Amino acid sequence: MRYFIADQHFFHKALNEKMDKRGFESVEQMNEYMIEKWNAKINKNDEVIILGDFSWGNARQTQEVLDRLKGRLYMIKGNHDRFLSDKKYSWDRFIWIKDYAELKDNKRKVILSHYPIACYNGQYRRDETGQPKTFMLHGHIHKTQDQIYLDAYQKFVQRQSHVSVSGNVETIPCQFINCFCMYSDYAPMTLDEWIEIDKKRRQILESNVIML
């Protein structure tokens, strides 16, 4: 199985206490909880793609965490992954480390970047049943105001129409999914699981707007 997750920020005390306000008693407790959630979900042969900002720790600290995690690991670089530039750090724990990638997942195209890309490759594409065929998986924005802006942008694009390759006038599917670890209770998720998590998150937002 293949899983995705973003923005764990191991060892990042400020993310626990300020920006994300994760609510753990200490950064050590946060680290242990994330490791536990990961290993409860992942088996040794599973693939896990980390969409950046994995660790704020140094090379030694980060390696100790990586050595405890199950699975075959892949890495999309984030702006806070300073351990990657440490000359003492060995990249051996990862199959690959990239800034950007595109891959196939059950006949769907997945765009991988730490940062959400507005006009991503394939955002117009649908499959033979009319469902979105390409998904932009990202991290970086956590659950900040940027998430609100990106949600609004996606809704705007989805209301637009274009002439498809087959000559039909269609709306644009445009699918951004923020794989922020707090949205999944810190566990890596499959593409299908992330699609469902994102759907429920948007439904809750819509219902709150209606109630207001």
N, CA, C and O of each residue as an XYZ file, in Angstrom:
848
protein
N       0.834     -1.197      0.000
C       0.000      0.000      0.000
C       0.876      1.257      0.000
O       2.018      1.255      0.460
N       0.292      2.320     -0.533
C       1.010      3.595     -0.566
C       0.266      4.630      0.278
O      -0.956      4.750      0.193
N       1.010      5.368      1.088
C       0.433      6.331      2.002
C       1.129      7.686      1.838
O       2.233      7.784      1.301
N       0.444      8.721      2.319
C       0.959     10.088      2.229
C       0.732     10.808      3.572
O      -0.219     10.519      4.299
N       1.629     11.747      3.872
C       1.458     12.576      5.069
C       2.377     13.802      4.950
O       3.400     13.758      4.266
N       2.001     14.881      5.618
C       2.793     16.117      5.539
C       2.868     16.811      6.893
O       1.978     16.681      7.733
N       3.945     17.545      7.075
C       4.077     18.535      8.157
C       3.989     17.971      9.569
O       3.311     18.533     10.429
N       4.681     16.855      9.802
C       4.721     16.375     11.185
C       5.521     17.302     12.095
O       5.152     17.496     13.254
N       6.590     17.867     11.597
C       7.422     18.789     12.381
C       7.887     18.145     13.687
O       7.710     18.718     14.762
N       8.474     16.967     13.596
C       9.087     16.368     14.782
C      10.062     17.367     15.409
O      10.791     18.066     14.705
N      10.064     17.422     16.732
C      10.968     18.255     17.532
C      10.668     19.759     17.454
O      11.433     20.562     17.988
N       9.577     20.149     16.804
C       9.292     21.570     16.624
C       8.351     22.047     17.739
O       7.129     21.982     17.610
N       8.934     22.513     18.805
C       8.185     22.915     20.002
C       7.177     24.022     19.702
O       6.057     23.987     20.210
N       7.558     24.998     18.889
C       6.673     26.135     18.608
C       5.397     25.707     17.891
O       4.339     26.299     18.104
N       5.490     24.679     17.040
C       4.308     24.199     16.324
C       3.301     23.585     17.294
O       2.092     23.669     17.079
N       3.797     22.978     18.343
C       2.906     22.384     19.346
C       2.250     23.458     20.209
O       1.061     23.373     20.518
N       3.022     24.458     20.591
C       2.540     25.438     21.565
C       1.868     26.656     20.940
O       1.000     27.267     21.564
N       2.257     27.021     19.713
C       1.760     28.278     19.139
C       0.957     28.061     17.865
O      -0.271     28.007     17.917
N       1.622     27.934     16.726
C       0.936     27.946     15.438
C      -0.176     26.892     15.332
O      -1.339     27.238     15.120
N       0.175     25.625     15.479
C      -0.830     24.557     15.384
C      -1.592     24.352     16.679
O      -2.734     23.893     16.674
N      -0.946     24.698     17.801
C      -1.539     24.462     19.125
C      -2.036     23.024     19.241
O      -3.221     22.766     19.455
N      -1.098     22.106     19.095
C      -1.443     20.687     19.034
C      -1.911     20.109     20.356
O      -2.609     19.095     20.379
N      -1.536     20.739     21.450
C      -2.087     20.337     22.739
C      -1.329     19.268     23.493
O      -1.816     18.772     24.509
N      -0.140     18.897     23.021
C       0.652     17.911     23.753
C       1.361     18.592     24.928
O       1.650     19.788     24.874
N       1.636     17.838     25.970
C       2.288     18.394     27.154
C       3.729     18.801     26.864
O       4.263     19.698     27.517
N       4.353     18.158     25.904
C       5.738     18.456     25.557
C       6.000     18.008     24.132
O       5.215     17.254     23.557
N       7.103     18.471     23.561
C       7.466     18.048     22.213
C       7.830     16.565     22.205
O       7.649     15.881     21.198
N       8.340     16.076     23.322
C       8.666     14.649     23.415
C       7.399     13.801     23.342
O       7.373     12.765     22.678
N       6.351     14.252     24.031
C       5.075     13.530     23.966
C       4.505     13.576     22.551
O       3.975     12.579     22.060
N       4.612     14.725     21.900
C       4.156     14.859     20.523
C       4.893     13.881     19.615
O       4.267     13.189     18.813
N       6.215     13.819     19.734
C       6.998     12.901     18.908
C       6.562     11.459     19.098
O       6.370     10.727     18.127
N       6.407     11.055     20.343
C       6.043      9.666     20.642
C       4.652      9.329     20.104
O       4.428      8.226     19.604
N       3.732     10.264     20.205
C       2.370     10.026     19.711
C       2.389      9.845     18.195
O       1.714      8.958     17.672
N       3.154     10.674     17.484
C       3.199     10.576     16.028
C       3.856      9.269     15.580
O       3.428      8.663     14.598
N       4.880      8.842     16.289
C       5.525      7.566     15.975
C       4.548      6.419     16.201
O       4.462      5.500     15.386
N       3.820      6.472     17.295
C       2.841      5.423     17.613
C       1.748      5.341     16.544
O       1.394      4.250     16.098
N       1.218      6.489     16.136
C       0.160      6.517     15.128
C       0.672      5.990     13.792
O      -0.039      5.263     13.098
N       1.885      6.347     13.432
C       2.502      5.877     12.191
C       2.611      4.352     12.195
O       2.135      3.687     11.276
N       3.236      3.809     13.226
C       3.519      2.375     13.259
C       2.276      1.519     13.454
O       2.290      0.331     13.131
N       1.212      2.097     13.972
C      -0.049      1.366     14.085
C      -0.720      1.211     12.724
O      -1.553      0.325     12.535
N      -0.357      2.070     11.783
C      -0.984      2.083     10.455
C      -0.120      1.402      9.393
O      -0.649      0.765      8.483
N       1.186      1.530      9.500
C       2.105      1.161      8.428
C       2.789     -0.175      8.714
O       3.209     -0.451      9.838
N       2.890     -0.997      7.663
C       3.668     -2.232      7.721
C       5.021     -2.025      7.047
O       5.231     -1.025      6.362
N       5.922     -2.956      7.239
C       7.301     -2.743      6.785
C       7.428     -2.592      5.275
O       8.347     -1.919      4.807
N       6.527     -3.202      4.496
C       6.619     -3.113      3.040
C       5.751     -2.014      2.439
O       5.749     -1.836      1.221
N       5.019     -1.277      3.259
C       4.207     -0.163      2.761
C       5.108      0.981      2.318
O       6.205      1.166      2.845
N       4.627      1.747      1.338
C       5.324      2.945      0.899
C       4.699      4.162      1.562
O       3.476      4.299      1.579
N       5.520      5.042      2.105
C       5.032      6.280      2.705
C       5.771      7.451      2.071
O       6.998      7.533      2.127
N       5.005      8.355      1.468
C       5.588      9.558      0.881
C       5.333     10.729      1.823
O       4.187     11.101      2.075
N       6.406     11.296      2.336
C       6.340     12.436      3.247
C       6.395     13.705      2.411
O       7.345     13.917      1.658
N       5.375     14.549      2.543
C       5.270     15.742      1.702
C       5.886     16.973      2.370
O       5.332     18.071      2.308
N       7.020     16.775      2.998
C       7.787     17.896      3.511
C       7.537     18.259      4.954
O       6.520     17.897      5.546
N       8.505     18.993      5.513
C       8.495     19.444      6.908
C       8.301     18.278      7.869
O       7.426     18.287      8.734
N       9.147     17.282      7.681
C       9.093     16.093      8.533
C       9.679     16.379      9.908
O       9.107     15.982     10.923
N      10.823     17.068      9.944
C      11.507     17.225     11.232
C      12.241     18.548     11.338
O      12.873     19.011     10.389
N      12.142     19.142     12.519
C      12.887     20.339     12.872
C      14.148     19.964     13.640
O      14.941     20.834     13.999
N      14.331     18.687     13.889
C      15.485     18.230     14.642
C      16.751     18.191     13.808
O      16.715     18.379     12.592
N      17.876     17.942     14.478
C      19.143     17.829     13.763
C      19.244     16.435     13.133
O      18.322     15.627     13.245
N      20.365     16.167     12.474
C      20.535     14.911     11.749
C      20.415     13.703     12.671
O      19.740     12.730     12.335
N      21.064     13.759     13.833
C      21.024     12.621     14.756
C      19.621     12.394     15.290
O      19.135     11.263     15.285
N      18.962     13.451     15.753
C      17.615     13.322     16.294
C      16.642     12.769     15.250
O      15.832     11.886     15.534
N      16.744     13.309     14.047
C      15.830     12.895     12.983
C      16.070     11.449     12.589
O      15.120     10.706     12.344
N      17.324     11.046     12.527
C      17.636      9.664     12.168
C      17.088      8.690     13.203
O      16.619      7.608     12.849
N      17.142      9.063     14.469
C      16.596      8.199     15.522
C      15.106      7.976     15.342
O      14.608      6.874     15.573
N      14.390      9.021     14.929
C      12.954      8.873     14.658
C      12.734      7.996     13.432
O      11.923      7.071     13.468
N      13.445      8.278     12.354
C      13.301      7.518     11.113
C      13.561      6.034     11.332
O      12.881      5.191     10.746
N      14.525      5.716     12.159
C      14.873      4.313     12.422
C      13.754      3.581     13.168
O      13.710      2.351     13.167
N      12.865      4.322     13.792
C      11.755      3.704     14.537
C      10.487      3.560     13.686
O       9.541      2.889     14.099
N      10.462      4.171     12.527
C       9.265      4.160     11.698
C       9.274      2.993     10.716
O      10.297      2.686     10.104
N       8.126      2.351     10.577
C       7.979      1.258      9.618
C       7.804      1.808      8.199
O       7.458      2.973      8.002
N       8.050      0.944      7.231
C       7.742      1.292      5.852
C       8.950      1.683      5.014
O      10.055      1.889      5.518
N       8.691      1.776      3.709
C       9.673      2.240      2.732
C       9.378      3.712      2.483
O       8.278      4.061      2.054
N      10.348      4.575      2.747
C      10.095      6.006      2.826
C      10.577      6.773      1.597
O      11.618      6.476      1.011
N       9.775      7.771      1.235
C      10.074      8.690      0.138
C       9.875     10.104      0.674
O       9.067     10.317      1.578
N      10.596     11.059      0.131
C      10.578     12.395      0.715
C      10.456     13.484     -0.341
O      11.250     13.554     -1.279
N       9.446     14.331     -0.170
C       9.368     15.599     -0.883
C       9.890     16.667      0.079
O       9.375     16.801      1.190
N      10.884     17.413     -0.326
C      11.531     18.362      0.577
C      10.589     19.480      1.004
O       9.840     20.025      0.193
N      10.639     19.811      2.283
C       9.904     20.951      2.812
C      10.859     22.065      3.203
O      12.070     21.856      3.261
N      10.328     23.234      3.468
C      11.181     24.372      3.807
C      11.778     24.278      5.207
O      12.716     25.010      5.523
N      11.256     23.396      6.046
C      11.792     23.259      7.399
C      12.611     21.982      7.605
O      12.985     21.670      8.735
N      12.890     21.252      6.546
C      13.660     20.008      6.684
C      15.155     20.295      6.661
O      15.877     19.868      5.760
N      15.596     21.025      7.670
C      16.991     21.462      7.704
C      17.955     20.301      7.908
O      19.139     20.436      7.602
N      17.485     19.165      8.414
C      18.362     18.014      8.626
C      18.928     17.494      7.300
O      19.984     16.862      7.286
N      18.234     17.757      6.190
C      18.684     17.262      4.896
C      19.964     17.948      4.421
O      20.715     17.382      3.627
N      20.211     19.152      4.901
C      21.418     19.884      4.496
C      22.589     19.641      5.445
O      23.680     20.171      5.235
N      22.368     18.848      6.478
C      23.431     18.522      7.425
C      24.371     17.503      6.785
O      23.933     16.424      6.384
N      25.638     17.829      6.686
C      26.609     16.948      6.040
C      26.769     15.626      6.787
O      27.263     14.649      6.224
N      26.357     15.593      8.039
C      26.468     14.362      8.822
C      25.298     13.412      8.585
O      25.313     12.268      9.039
N      24.282     13.901      7.864
C      23.086     13.083      7.682
C      23.216     12.183      6.454
O      23.638     12.633      5.389
N      22.854     10.920      6.607
C      22.833      9.970      5.499
C      21.397      9.829      4.991
O      20.469      9.683      5.787
N      21.216      9.871      3.685
C      19.889      9.774      3.082
C      19.433      8.330      2.884
O      18.429      8.091      2.213
N      20.148      7.372      3.452
C      19.906      5.957      3.176
C      18.512      5.480      3.575
O      18.021      4.492      3.029
N      17.879      6.157      4.503
C      16.551      5.712      4.959
C      15.481      5.952      3.899
O      14.400      5.371      3.978
N      15.761      6.795      2.913
C      14.778      7.134      1.887
C      15.107      6.463      0.554
O      16.271      6.354      0.168
N      14.057      6.014     -0.143
C      14.223      5.486     -1.498
C      14.634      6.618     -2.422
O      15.556      6.470     -3.223
N      13.947      7.750     -2.311
C      14.349      8.969     -3.006
C      13.924     10.195     -2.216
O      13.029     10.137     -1.373
N      14.590     11.307     -2.511
C      14.263     12.617     -1.943
C      14.209     13.605     -3.104
O      15.191     13.774     -3.828
N      13.058     14.258     -3.279
C      12.864     15.154     -4.417
C      12.176     16.444     -3.978
O      11.599     16.523     -2.894
N      12.251     17.446     -4.842
C      11.493     18.679     -4.626
C      10.068     18.558     -5.141
O       9.165     19.242     -4.660
N       9.870     17.675     -6.132
C       8.585     17.568     -6.823
C       8.530     16.206     -7.491
O       9.555     15.680     -7.926
N       7.327     15.630     -7.572
C       7.193     14.349     -8.259
C       5.782     14.186     -8.797
O       4.838     14.800     -8.299
N       5.649     13.354     -9.818
C       4.360     12.934    -10.352
C       4.367     11.413    -10.421
O       5.361     10.814    -10.831
N       3.262     10.785    -10.022
C       3.200      9.333    -10.076
C       1.769      8.873    -10.304
O       0.837      9.677    -10.274
N       1.600      7.569    -10.535
C       0.295      6.966    -10.729
C      -0.130      6.248     -9.448
O       0.682      5.612     -8.776
N      -1.409      6.362     -9.130
C      -1.958      5.668     -7.964
C      -3.333      5.134     -8.345
O      -4.302      5.891     -8.401
N      -3.420      3.836     -8.605
C      -4.676      3.208     -9.015
C      -5.318      3.949    -10.189
O      -6.478      4.357    -10.130
N      -4.536      4.111    -11.252
C      -4.970      4.724    -12.509
C      -5.241      6.224    -12.403
O      -5.758      6.831    -13.341
N      -4.900      6.812    -11.280
C      -5.033      8.257    -11.119
C      -3.648      8.885    -11.068
O      -2.678      8.257    -10.646
N      -3.577     10.121    -11.501
C      -2.322     10.842    -11.453
C      -2.245     11.631    -10.161
O      -3.223     12.251     -9.745
N      -1.088     11.610     -9.530
C      -0.883     12.341     -8.287
C       0.295     13.282     -8.463
O       1.393     12.866     -8.835
N       0.050     14.562     -8.189
C       1.096     15.578     -8.208
C       1.558     15.789     -6.773
O       0.736     16.010     -5.883
N       2.857     15.723     -6.541
C       3.410     15.800     -5.189
C       4.336     17.000     -5.055
O       5.327     17.121     -5.776
N       4.002     17.875     -4.132
C       4.826     19.042     -3.852
C       4.560     19.468     -2.408
O       3.446     19.313     -1.906
N       5.578     20.000     -1.748
C       5.324     20.528     -0.404
C       4.363     21.703     -0.468
O       3.497     21.863      0.393
N       4.527     22.520     -1.497
C       3.694     23.711     -1.657
C       2.567     23.429     -2.643
O       2.812     22.790     -3.666
N       1.338     23.881     -2.377
C       0.259     23.709     -3.350
C       0.559     24.507     -4.617
O       0.990     25.658     -4.550
N       0.327     23.886     -5.760
C       0.599     24.518     -7.055
C      -0.738     24.849     -7.715
O      -1.536     23.953     -7.991
N      -0.980     26.125     -7.965
C      -2.283     26.577     -8.454
C      -2.673     25.916     -9.764
O      -3.740     25.307     -9.844
N      -1.851     26.015    -10.781
C      -2.180     25.458    -12.101
C      -1.385     24.172    -12.293
O      -0.501     24.103    -13.146
N      -1.700     23.165    -11.505
C      -0.918     21.930    -11.535
C      -1.217     21.114    -12.790
O      -2.279     21.250    -13.398
N      -0.281     20.280    -13.158
C      -0.385     19.453    -14.351
C      -1.539     18.453    -14.215
O      -1.541     17.627    -13.302
N      -2.511     18.527    -15.114
C      -3.603     17.559    -15.119
C      -4.855     17.985    -14.396
O      -5.758     17.167    -14.220
N      -4.953     19.240    -13.965
C      -6.113     19.631    -13.166
C      -7.429     19.603    -13.969
O      -8.507     19.624    -13.375
N      -7.351     19.555    -15.308
C      -8.548     19.522    -16.141
C      -9.040     18.096    -16.408
O     -10.135     17.913    -16.940
N      -8.263     17.114    -16.054
C      -8.528     15.753    -16.513
C      -9.568     15.022    -15.672
O      -9.578     15.112    -14.445
N     -10.448     14.289    -16.371
C     -11.426     13.395    -15.750
C     -11.250     11.996    -16.325
O     -10.733     11.832    -17.430
N     -11.686     10.976    -15.562
C     -11.625      9.610    -16.091
C     -12.875      9.315    -16.916
O     -13.693     10.204    -17.154
N     -13.016      8.070    -17.349
C     -14.121      7.703    -18.228
C     -15.485      7.814    -17.555
O     -16.510      7.857    -18.235
N     -15.504      7.859    -16.235
C     -16.776      8.012    -15.511
C     -17.059      9.468    -15.138
O     -18.088      9.774    -14.534
N     -16.140     10.359    -15.501
C     -16.322     11.773    -15.194
C     -15.720     12.211    -13.881
O     -15.849     13.376    -13.504
N     -15.060     11.301    -13.168
C     -14.450     11.647    -11.886
C     -13.074     12.286    -12.097
O     -12.423     12.029    -13.109
N     -12.629     13.116    -11.151
C     -11.286     13.716    -11.270
C     -10.219     12.645    -11.442
O     -10.244     11.619    -10.763
N      -9.295     12.886    -12.341
C      -8.256     11.906    -12.627
C      -6.902     12.315    -12.053
O      -5.987     11.496    -11.982
N      -6.772     13.561    -11.648
C      -5.497     14.057    -11.126
C      -5.722     14.771     -9.796
O      -6.684     15.522     -9.641
N      -4.833     14.533     -8.848
C      -4.942     15.125     -7.516
C      -3.627     15.802     -7.146
O      -2.545     15.242     -7.325
N      -3.748     17.015     -6.627
C      -2.586     17.780     -6.160
C      -2.457     17.579     -4.655
O      -3.213     18.162     -3.878
N      -1.495     16.749     -4.246
C      -1.257     16.489     -2.824
C      -0.115     17.378     -2.343
O       0.930     17.470     -2.987
N      -0.326     18.026     -1.212
C       0.645     19.007     -0.735
C       0.595     19.090      0.785
O      -0.177     18.391      1.441
N       1.427     19.952      1.318
C       1.418     20.283      2.737
C       1.593     21.784      2.878
O       0.954     22.568      2.176
N       2.468     22.172      3.796
C       2.962     23.539      3.991
C       1.979     24.491      4.680
O       2.392     25.231      5.573
N       0.715     24.501      4.308
C      -0.194     25.538      4.799
C      -0.868     25.174      6.127
O      -1.578     25.996      6.705
N      -0.648     23.943      6.613
C      -1.253     23.494      7.875
C      -2.761     23.785      7.842
O      -3.419     23.487      6.846
N      -3.307     24.354      8.902
C      -4.732     24.729      8.905
C      -4.850     26.244      9.131
O      -5.707     26.713      9.880
N      -3.979     26.978      8.471
C      -3.914     28.433      8.602
C      -4.914     29.101      7.657
O      -5.714     28.435      7.000
N      -4.849     30.427      7.606
C      -5.715     31.179      6.703
C      -5.441     30.827      5.243
O      -6.312     30.993      4.389
N      -4.228     30.341      4.957
C      -3.926     29.933      3.585
C      -4.814     28.770      3.144
O      -5.120     28.639      1.959
N      -5.226     27.934      4.082
C      -6.166     26.859      3.744
C      -7.498     27.442      3.291
O      -8.116     26.937      2.353
N      -7.939     28.504      3.956
C      -9.180     29.177      3.575
C      -9.066     29.755      2.165
O      -9.985     29.626      1.356
N      -7.929     30.392      1.879
C      -7.718     30.981      0.557
C      -7.694     29.899     -0.525
O      -8.283     30.065     -1.593
N      -7.008     28.792     -0.239
C      -6.897     27.730     -1.229
C      -8.251     27.061     -1.474
O      -8.579     26.717     -2.609
N      -9.031     26.877     -0.412
C     -10.382     26.318     -0.572
C     -11.232     27.212     -1.468
O     -11.964     26.726     -2.331
N     -11.129     28.518     -1.256
C     -11.908     29.463     -2.058
C     -11.455     29.425     -3.515
O     -12.279     29.493     -4.426
N     -10.148     29.316     -3.731
C      -9.625     29.229     -5.095
C     -10.141     27.968     -5.791
O     -10.553     28.018     -6.950
N     -10.116     26.846     -5.084
C     -10.587     25.595     -5.685
C     -12.052     25.691     -6.077
O     -12.430     25.261     -7.167
N     -12.872     26.244     -5.210
C     -14.299     26.396     -5.523
C     -14.505     27.287     -6.744
O     -15.364     27.014     -7.583
N     -13.717     28.348     -6.837
C     -13.815     29.241     -7.992
C     -13.476     28.499     -9.284
O     -14.210     28.596    -10.268
N     -12.368     27.761     -9.281
C     -11.943     27.049    -10.485
C     -12.967     25.985    -10.864
O     -13.261     25.803    -12.045
N     -13.510     25.286     -9.878
C     -14.483     24.227    -10.163
C     -15.765     24.766    -10.797
O     -16.509     24.003    -11.412
N     -16.032     26.046    -10.663
C     -17.214     26.652    -11.282
C     -16.968     27.072    -12.728
O     -17.903     27.434    -13.442
N     -15.712     27.023    -13.158
C     -15.375     27.421    -14.512
C     -15.556     26.243    -15.476
O     -15.580     25.086    -15.056
N     -15.681     26.548    -16.760
C     -15.849     25.501    -17.758
C     -14.800     25.640    -18.852
O     -14.198     26.700    -19.029
N     -14.595     24.555    -19.577
C     -13.643     24.539    -20.691
C     -14.100     23.472    -21.678
O     -14.952     22.641    -21.364
N     -13.529     23.506    -22.855
C     -13.813     22.486    -23.863
C     -12.782     21.377    -23.715
O     -11.583     21.610    -23.871
N     -13.249     20.180    -23.417
C     -12.345     19.057    -23.186
C     -11.742     18.556    -24.496
O     -12.118     19.010    -25.577
N     -10.807     17.620    -24.387
C     -10.171     17.032    -25.564
C     -11.213     16.371    -26.468
O     -11.066     16.371    -27.690
N     -12.260     15.812    -25.869
C     -13.313     15.143    -26.642
C     -14.295     16.132    -27.268
O     -15.187     15.740    -28.021
N     -14.124     17.425    -26.948
C     -14.993     18.439    -27.532
C     -16.191     18.816    -26.686
O     -17.002     19.649    -27.091
N     -16.311     18.212    -25.514
C     -17.426     18.514    -24.618
C     -17.104     19.710    -23.730
O     -15.950     19.925    -23.359
N     -18.123     20.481    -23.397
C     -17.957     21.581    -22.443
C     -18.110     21.010    -21.044
O     -19.156     20.458    -20.705
N     -17.078     21.141    -20.236
C     -17.061     20.549    -18.896
C     -16.575     21.561    -17.871
O     -15.877     22.518    -18.206
N     -16.951     21.340    -16.624
C     -16.351     22.102    -15.542
C     -14.986     21.511    -15.223
O     -14.668     20.403    -15.655
N     -14.191     22.239    -14.477
C     -12.818     21.833    -14.164
C     -12.799     21.125    -12.811
O     -13.211     21.712    -11.810
N     -12.327     19.873    -12.759
C     -12.372     19.147    -11.480
C     -11.526     19.775    -10.375
O     -12.007     19.923     -9.252
N     -10.274     20.151    -10.663
C      -9.393     20.863     -9.722
C      -9.450     20.297     -8.305
O     -10.351     20.633     -7.537
N      -8.512     19.458     -7.964
C      -8.526     18.763     -6.679
C      -7.233     18.995     -5.900
O      -6.206     18.381     -6.188
N      -7.295     19.890     -4.905
C      -6.192     20.064     -3.957
C      -6.501     19.259     -2.699
O      -7.620     19.300     -2.187
N      -5.515     18.537     -2.211
C      -5.677     17.854     -0.928
C      -4.475     18.171     -0.054
O      -3.340     17.835     -0.392
N      -4.734     18.815      1.065
C      -3.706     19.127      2.046
C      -3.556     17.925      2.969
O      -4.453     17.629      3.759
N      -2.430     17.237      2.871
C      -2.200     16.026      3.667
C      -1.623     16.362      5.043
O      -0.766     15.645      5.558
N      -2.088     17.429      5.613
C      -1.623     17.898      6.923
C      -1.881     16.836      7.986
O      -2.996     16.328      8.107
N      -0.852     16.507      8.749
C      -0.917     15.389      9.685
C      -2.033     15.517     10.724
O      -2.583     14.507     11.161
N      -2.370     16.732     11.120
C      -3.431     16.888     12.118
C      -4.795     16.504     11.562
O      -5.681     16.117     12.324
N      -4.978     16.602     10.252
C      -6.257     16.212      9.644
C      -6.477     14.708      9.732
O      -7.619     14.249      9.693
N      -5.401     13.935      9.850
C      -5.518     12.471      9.904
C      -5.124     11.910     11.268
O      -4.827     10.722     11.395
N      -5.123     12.769     12.283
C      -4.671     12.371     13.622
C      -3.273     11.767     13.553
O      -2.974     10.779     14.224
N      -2.421     12.381     12.727
C      -0.991     12.103     12.641
C      -0.642     10.758     11.998
O       0.507     10.322     12.080
N      -1.602     10.100     11.366
C      -1.329      8.830     10.692
C      -1.239      9.032      9.180
O      -2.043      9.778      8.621
N      -0.291      8.397      8.507
C      -0.267      8.432      7.046
C      -1.544      7.799      6.492
O      -2.088      6.870      7.089
N      -2.019      8.301      5.355
C      -3.248      7.810      4.752
C      -3.052      7.528      3.268
O      -2.186      8.120      2.624
N      -3.868      6.614      2.728
C      -3.856      6.352      1.300
C      -4.518      7.517      0.565
O      -5.124      8.390      1.187
N      -4.396      7.521     -0.756
C      -5.051      8.558     -1.546
C      -6.559      8.527     -1.317
O      -7.170      9.576     -1.115
N      -7.162      7.356     -1.344
C      -8.607      7.263     -1.125
C      -9.008      7.767      0.255
O     -10.040      8.421      0.404
N      -8.201      7.465      1.255
C      -8.496      7.946      2.607
C      -8.377      9.461      2.681
O      -9.187     10.122      3.331
N      -7.363     10.013      2.013
C      -7.213     11.473      2.011
C      -8.358     12.150      1.267
O      -8.815     13.219      1.673
N      -8.818     11.543      0.194
C      -9.967     12.094     -0.534
C     -11.172     12.175      0.386
O     -11.891     13.174      0.377
N     -11.401     11.142      1.175
C     -12.543     11.125      2.093
C     -12.358     12.127      3.235
O     -13.303     12.822      3.610
N     -11.149     12.203      3.786
C     -10.864     13.169      4.854
C     -11.098     14.587      4.357
O     -11.711     15.404      5.045
N     -10.605     14.870      3.157
C     -10.768     16.208      2.585
C     -12.241     16.509      2.318
O     -12.699     17.626      2.557
N     -12.968     15.537      1.832
C     -14.403     15.715      1.567
C     -15.153     16.063      2.851
O     -15.964     16.989      2.867
N     -14.882     15.325      3.922
C     -15.558     15.571      5.195
C     -15.171     16.933      5.765
O     -16.012     17.642      6.319
N     -13.892     17.294      5.626
C     -13.451     18.611      6.116
C     -14.213     19.729      5.418
O     -14.657     20.678      6.064
N     -14.364     19.622      4.118
C     -15.072     20.650      3.355
C     -16.571     20.660      3.689
O     -17.188     21.724      3.738
N     -17.145     19.497      3.914
C     -18.561     19.431      4.284
C     -18.812     20.116      5.618
O     -19.810     20.817      5.785
N     -17.908     19.913      6.563
C     -18.042     20.554      7.874
C     -17.955     22.072      7.738
O     -18.723     22.804      8.363
N     -17.020     22.535      6.922
C     -16.898     23.978      6.681
C     -18.161     24.547      6.063
O     -18.630     25.610      6.471
N     -18.717     23.844      5.076
C     -19.931     24.297      4.418
C     -21.098     24.347      5.384
O     -21.887     25.291      5.355
N     -21.217     23.341      6.238
C     -22.323     23.312      7.205
C     -22.198     24.423      8.228
O     -23.203     24.980      8.670
N     -20.957     24.752      8.610
C     -20.744     25.857      9.556
C     -21.135     27.194      8.937
O     -21.686     28.062      9.614
N     -20.846     27.355      7.641
C     -21.214     28.587      6.935
C     -22.732     28.723      6.860
O     -23.274     29.811      7.054
N     -23.417     27.608      6.576
C     -24.871     27.615      6.490
C     -25.494     27.969      7.836
O     -26.472     28.715      7.900
N     -24.911     27.419      8.927
C     -25.439     27.690     10.268
C     -25.278     29.157     10.641
O     -26.114     29.722     11.347
N     -24.196     29.771     10.164
C     -23.982     31.190     10.451
C     -24.990     32.058      9.711
O     -24.959     33.282      9.835
